[in-house]
């Protein structure tokens, strides 16, 4: 089992948001109950938004 890096959720760390986004998408794929799948997809959408905002912030900093 590989360990995921311990990343903190900050606007300067888009990798954290990307990892959470992918985790939610994986959980949605594995979900057998429609409500669980929907919940995971809603969470993924929220993480996607945070990821995009963090990337924008990083671009403004020149990273």
MITI-971663 format. One record per atom (N, C-alpha, C, CB): x, y, z; residue in three letters; residue number from 1; atom name. Coordinates in steps of 0.05 Angstrom, whole numbers, plus 5000, padded with zeros to 4 digits. Each point is the difference from the previous one (the first is absolute). Glycine has a CB too. Example, Ala and Ser with C-alpha at 12.3 -4.5 7.8 and 13.67 -1.06 7.14 Angstrom:
% residues 2
{{5264 4886 5156} 'ALA' 1 'N'},
{{4982 5024 5000} 'ALA' 1 'CA'},
{{5018 5024 5000} 'ALA' 1 'C'},
{{4962 4977 5025} 'ALA' 1 'CB'},
{{5031 5044 4961} 'SER' 2 'N'},
{{5016 5024 5001} 'SER' 2 'CA'},
{{4985 5022 5014} 'SER' 2 'C'},
{{5024 4987 4957} 'SER' 2 'CB'},
This chain:
% residues 63
{{5017 4976 5000} 'UNK' 1 'N'},
{{4983 5024 5000} 'UNK' 1 'CA'},
{{5018 5025 5000} 'UNK' 1 'C'},
{{4963 4975 5024} 'UNK' 1 'CB'},
{{5032 5042 4957} 'UNK' 2 'N'},
{{5016 5025 4999} 'UNK' 2 'CA'},
{{4986 5022 5015} 'UNK' 2 'C'},
{{5018 4986 4956} 'UNK' 2 'CB'},
{{4999 5029 5058} 'UNK' 3 'N'},
{{4989 5022 5016} 'UNK' 3 'CA'},
{{4999 5025 4983} 'UNK' 3 'C'},
{{5017 4979 5042} 'UNK' 3 'CB'},
{{4961 5035 4961} 'UNK' 4 'N'},
{{4997 5026 4986} 'UNK' 4 'CA'},
{{5015 5021 5016} 'UNK' 4 'C'},
{{4955 4987 4980} 'UNK' 4 'CB'},
{{5057 5032 5006} 'UNK' 5 'N'},
{{5014 5021 5015} 'UNK' 5 'CA'},
{{4981 5016 5017} 'UNK' 5 'C'},
{{5034 5002 4964} 'UNK' 5 'CB'},
{{4976 5006 5059} 'UNK' 6 'N'},
{{4984 5017 5018} 'UNK' 6 'CA'},
{{5001 5028 4990} 'UNK' 6 'C'},
{{5009 4969 5039} 'UNK' 6 'CB'},
{{4970 5040 4949} 'UNK' 7 'N'},
{{4998 5027 4989} 'UNK' 7 'CA'},
{{4979 5016 5016} 'UNK' 7 'C'},
{{5015 4984 4954} 'UNK' 7 'CB'},
{{4991 5041 5050} 'UNK' 8 'N'},
{{4981 5017 5014} 'UNK' 8 'CA'},
{{4982 5015 4980} 'UNK' 8 'C'},
{{5033 5004 5039} 'UNK' 8 'CB'},
{{4942 5000 4968} 'UNK' 9 'N'},
{{4982 5015 4982} 'UNK' 9 'CA'},
{{5005 5030 5002} 'UNK' 9 'C'},
{{4966 4963 5005} 'UNK' 9 'CB'},
{{5049 5047 4976} 'UNK' 10 'N'},
{{5004 5029 4999} 'UNK' 10 'CA'},
{{4996 5009 4971} 'UNK' 10 'C'},
{{5033 4999 5039} 'UNK' 10 'CB'},
{{4963 5026 4958} 'UNK' 11 'N'},
{{4996 5010 4973} 'UNK' 11 'CA'},
{{5026 4998 4984} 'UNK' 11 'C'},
{{4964 5031 5016} 'UNK' 11 'CB'},
{{5058 4964 4997} 'UNK' 12 'N'},
{{5026 4997 4987} 'UNK' 12 'CA'},
{{5007 4972 4993} 'UNK' 12 'C'},
{{5014 5041 5023} 'UNK' 12 'CB'},
{{4968 4940 4983} 'UNK' 13 'N'},
{{5006 4972 4996} 'UNK' 13 'CA'},
{{4978 4986 4984} 'UNK' 13 'C'},
{{5027 5000 5043} 'UNK' 13 'CB'},
{{4973 5003 4931} 'UNK' 14 'N'},
{{4978 4989 4984} 'UNK' 14 'CA'},
{{5001 4969 5000} 'UNK' 14 'C'},
{{5001 5041 4972} 'UNK' 14 'CB'},
{{5022 4948 5034} 'UNK' 15 'N'},
{{5003 4970 5000} 'UNK' 15 'CA'},
{{4981 4988 5020} 'UNK' 15 'C'},
{{5047 5004 4986} 'UNK' 15 'CB'},
{{4949 5008 5037} 'UNK' 16 'N'},
{{4982 4990 5020} 'UNK' 16 'CA'},
{{4972 4997 4989} 'UNK' 16 'C'},
{{5028 5021 5036} 'UNK' 16 'CB'},
{{4963 5000 4951} 'UNK' 17 'N'},
{{4973 5001 4989} 'UNK' 17 'CA'},
{{4997 4979 4978} 'UNK' 17 'C'},
{{4996 5048 5011} 'UNK' 17 'CB'},
{{5025 4949 4972} 'UNK' 18 'N'},
{{4999 4980 4979} 'UNK' 18 'CA'},
{{4998 4972 5011} 'UNK' 18 'C'},
{{5026 5031 4971} 'UNK' 18 'CB'},
{{4988 4963 5050} 'UNK' 19 'N'},
{{4999 4974 5012} 'UNK' 19 'CA'},
{{4972 4994 5011} 'UNK' 19 'C'},
{{5049 5003 5012} 'UNK' 19 'CB'},
{{4940 5017 5002} 'UNK' 20 'N'},
{{4972 4996 5011} 'UNK' 20 'CA'},
{{4980 4997 4977} 'UNK' 20 'C'},
{{5013 5027 5040} 'UNK' 20 'CB'},
{{4990 4988 4939} 'UNK' 21 'N'},
{{4982 4999 4977} 'UNK' 21 'CA'},
{{5001 4971 4988} 'UNK' 21 'C'},
{{5007 5049 4990} 'UNK' 21 'CB'},
{{5017 4941 5005} 'UNK' 22 'N'},
{{5002 4973 4989} 'UNK' 22 'CA'},
{{4990 4979 5019} 'UNK' 22 'C'},
{{5040 5015 4975} 'UNK' 22 'CB'},
{{4964 4988 5051} 'UNK' 23 'N'},
{{4989 4981 5019} 'UNK' 23 'CA'},
{{4970 5000 4999} 'UNK' 23 'C'},
{{5040 5008 5030} 'UNK' 23 'CB'},
{{4947 5015 4969} 'UNK' 24 'N'},
{{4971 5001 4998} 'UNK' 24 'CA'},
{{4990 4987 4974} 'UNK' 24 'C'},
{{5000 5042 5028} 'UNK' 24 'CB'},
{{5014 4962 4950} 'UNK' 25 'N'},
{{4991 4988 4975} 'UNK' 25 'CA'},
{{5003 4970 5001} 'UNK' 25 'C'},
{{5014 5041 4976} 'UNK' 25 'CB'},
{{5007 4949 5037} 'UNK' 26 'N'},
{{5004 4971 5003} 'UNK' 26 'CA'},
{{4977 4988 5018} 'UNK' 26 'C'},
{{5050 5005 4995} 'UNK' 26 'CB'},
{{4944 5009 5026} 'UNK' 27 'N'},
{{4979 4991 5018} 'UNK' 27 'CA'},
{{4973 5000 4985} 'UNK' 27 'C'},
{{5025 5017 5040} 'UNK' 27 'CB'},
{{4970 5002 4943} 'UNK' 28 'N'},
{{4975 5001 4985} 'UNK' 28 'CA'},
{{4999 4976 4981} 'UNK' 28 'C'},
{{4999 5051 5003} 'UNK' 28 'CB'},
{{5023 4942 4985} 'UNK' 29 'N'},
{{5000 4977 4981} 'UNK' 29 'CA'},
{{4994 4974 5015} 'UNK' 29 'C'},
{{5033 5024 4971} 'UNK' 29 'CB'},
{{4977 4974 5054} 'UNK' 30 'N'},
{{4997 4975 5015} 'UNK' 30 'CA'},
{{4973 4999 5014} 'UNK' 30 'C'},
{{5049 4999 5007} 'UNK' 30 'CB'},
{{4938 5023 4996} 'UNK' 31 'N'},
{{4974 5001 5015} 'UNK' 31 'CA'},
{{4979 4984 4986} 'UNK' 31 'C'},
{{5012 5045 5018} 'UNK' 31 'CB'},
{{4973 4939 4997} 'UNK' 32 'N'},
{{4978 4985 4989} 'UNK' 32 'CA'},
{{4973 5013 5005} 'UNK' 32 'C'},
{{5027 4958 5006} 'UNK' 32 'CB'},
{{4972 5059 5014} 'UNK' 33 'N'},
{{4976 5014 5006} 'UNK' 33 'CA'},
{{4999 5027 4986} 'UNK' 33 'C'},
{{4998 4977 5045} 'UNK' 33 'CB'},
{{4980 5029 4942} 'UNK' 34 'N'},
{{4998 5026 4985} 'UNK' 34 'CA'},
{{5005 5025 5017} 'UNK' 34 'C'},
{{4968 4977 4971} 'UNK' 34 'CB'},
{{5021 5023 5054} 'UNK' 35 'N'},
{{5004 5024 5017} 'UNK' 35 'CA'},
{{5029 5003 5008} 'UNK' 35 'C'},
{{4954 4995 5016} 'UNK' 35 'CB'},
{{5060 4983 4988} 'UNK' 36 'N'},
{{5028 5002 5007} 'UNK' 36 'CA'},
{{5016 5010 4976} 'UNK' 36 'C'},
{{4995 4962 5034} 'UNK' 36 'CB'},
{{4999 5027 4943} 'UNK' 37 'N'},
{{5013 5009 4975} 'UNK' 37 'CA'},
{{4996 5030 4996} 'UNK' 37 'C'},
{{4993 4954 4980} 'UNK' 37 'CB'},
{{4982 5055 5024} 'UNK' 38 'N'},
{{4994 5029 4997} 'UNK' 38 'CA'},
{{5015 5017 5020} 'UNK' 38 'C'},
{{4955 4987 4983} 'UNK' 38 'CB'},
{{5047 5004 5041} 'UNK' 39 'N'},
{{5014 5014 5021} 'UNK' 39 'CA'},
{{5030 5003 4992} 'UNK' 39 'C'},
{{4967 4984 5035} 'UNK' 39 'CB'},
{{5044 4994 4956} 'UNK' 40 'N'},
{{5028 5001 4991} 'UNK' 40 'CA'},
{{5005 5018 4977} 'UNK' 40 'C'},
{{5005 4953 5016} 'UNK' 40 'CB'},
{{4976 5048 4965} 'UNK' 41 'N'},
{{5003 5017 4977} 'UNK' 41 'CA'},
{{4996 5030 5008} 'UNK' 41 'C'},
{{4983 4963 4971} 'UNK' 41 'CB'},
{{5000 5042 5048} 'UNK' 42 'N'},
{{4997 5028 5010} 'UNK' 42 'CA'},
{{5026 5009 5013} 'UNK' 42 'C'},
{{4950 4993 5006} 'UNK' 42 'CB'},
{{5061 4989 5010} 'UNK' 43 'N'},
{{5025 5006 5014} 'UNK' 43 'CA'},
{{5023 5004 4979} 'UNK' 43 'C'},
{{4985 4974 5041} 'UNK' 43 'CB'},
{{5015 5010 4939} 'UNK' 44 'N'},
{{5021 5002 4979} 'UNK' 44 'CA'},
{{4997 5027 4986} 'UNK' 44 'C'},
{{5000 4950 4993} 'UNK' 44 'CB'},
{{4976 5059 5002} 'UNK' 45 'N'},
{{4995 5026 4988} 'UNK' 45 'CA'},
{{5011 5023 5017} 'UNK' 45 'C'},
{{4959 4982 4977} 'UNK' 45 'CB'},
{{5037 5016 5049} 'UNK' 46 'N'},
{{5010 5020 5018} 'UNK' 46 'CA'},
{{5031 5000 5001} 'UNK' 46 'C'},
{{4958 4995 5028} 'UNK' 46 'CB'},
{{5054 4981 4972} 'UNK' 47 'N'},
{{5029 4998 5000} 'UNK' 47 'CA'},
{{5011 5011 4974} 'UNK' 47 'C'},
{{4998 4960 5030} 'UNK' 47 'CB'},
{{4988 5035 4948} 'UNK' 48 'N'},
{{5008 5010 4973} 'UNK' 48 'CA'},
{{5001 5031 5001} 'UNK' 48 'C'},
{{4980 4959 4977} 'UNK' 48 'CB'},
{{5000 5053 5034} 'UNK' 49 'N'},
{{4999 5029 5002} 'UNK' 49 'CA'},
{{5024 5011 5017} 'UNK' 49 'C'},
{{4950 4998 4995} 'UNK' 49 'CB'},
{{5055 4989 5027} 'UNK' 50 'N'},
{{5022 5008 5017} 'UNK' 50 'CA'},
{{5027 4996 4986} 'UNK' 50 'C'},
{{4973 4989 5041} 'UNK' 50 'CB'},
{{5029 4989 4945} 'UNK' 51 'N'},
{{5025 4995 4985} 'UNK' 51 'CA'},
{{5005 5021 4979} 'UNK' 51 'C'},
{{4993 4951 5007} 'UNK' 51 'CB'},
{{4986 5057 4978} 'UNK' 52 'N'},
{{5003 5020 4979} 'UNK' 52 'CA'},
{{5008 5027 5013} 'UNK' 52 'C'},
{{4966 4976 4971} 'UNK' 52 'CB'},
{{5022 5031 5051} 'UNK' 53 'N'},
{{5007 5025 5014} 'UNK' 53 'CA'},
{{5029 5000 5010} 'UNK' 53 'C'},
{{4952 5005 5013} 'UNK' 53 'CB'},
{{5057 4972 4997} 'UNK' 54 'N'},
{{5027 4997 5009} 'UNK' 54 'CA'},
{{5020 5002 4977} 'UNK' 54 'C'},
{{4984 4972 5038} 'UNK' 54 'CB'},
{{5009 5016 4939} 'UNK' 55 'N'},
{{5017 5002 4977} 'UNK' 55 'CA'},
{{5002 5029 4990} 'UNK' 55 'C'},
{{4988 4954 4987} 'UNK' 55 'CB'},
{{4990 5061 5014} 'UNK' 56 'N'},
{{5000 5027 4992} 'UNK' 56 'CA'},
{{5018 5016 5018} 'UNK' 56 'C'},
{{4953 4996 4982} 'UNK' 56 'CB'},
{{5045 4999 5044} 'UNK' 57 'N'},
{{5017 5014 5020} 'UNK' 57 'CA'},
{{5029 4994 4995} 'UNK' 57 'C'},
{{4963 4997 5033} 'UNK' 57 'CB'},
{{5044 4977 4961} 'UNK' 58 'N'},
{{5027 4993 4994} 'UNK' 58 'CA'},
{{5011 5013 4975} 'UNK' 58 'C'},
{{4992 4956 5023} 'UNK' 58 'CB'},
{{4991 5046 4957} 'UNK' 59 'N'},
{{5008 5013 4975} 'UNK' 59 'CA'},
{{5006 5030 5005} 'UNK' 59 'C'},
{{4973 4967 4973} 'UNK' 59 'CB'},
{{5011 5045 5044} 'UNK' 60 'N'},
{{5005 5028 5006} 'UNK' 60 'CA'},
{{5026 5004 5015} 'UNK' 60 'C'},
{{4951 5007 5002} 'UNK' 60 'CB'},
{{5057 4973 5013} 'UNK' 61 'N'},
{{5026 5001 5014} 'UNK' 61 'CA'},
{{5023 4993 4983} 'UNK' 61 'C'},
{{4976 4989 5041} 'UNK' 61 'CB'},
{{5018 5002 4935} 'UNK' 62 'N'},
{{5021 4992 4981} 'UNK' 62 'CA'},
{{5012 4973 5004} 'UNK' 62 'C'},
{{5010 5047 4998} 'UNK' 62 'CB'},
{{4973 4934 5012} 'UNK' 63 'N'},
{{5010 4973 5004} 'UNK' 63 'CA'},
{{4993 4982 4977} 'UNK' 63 'C'},
{{4995 5006 5049} 'UNK' 63 'CB'},
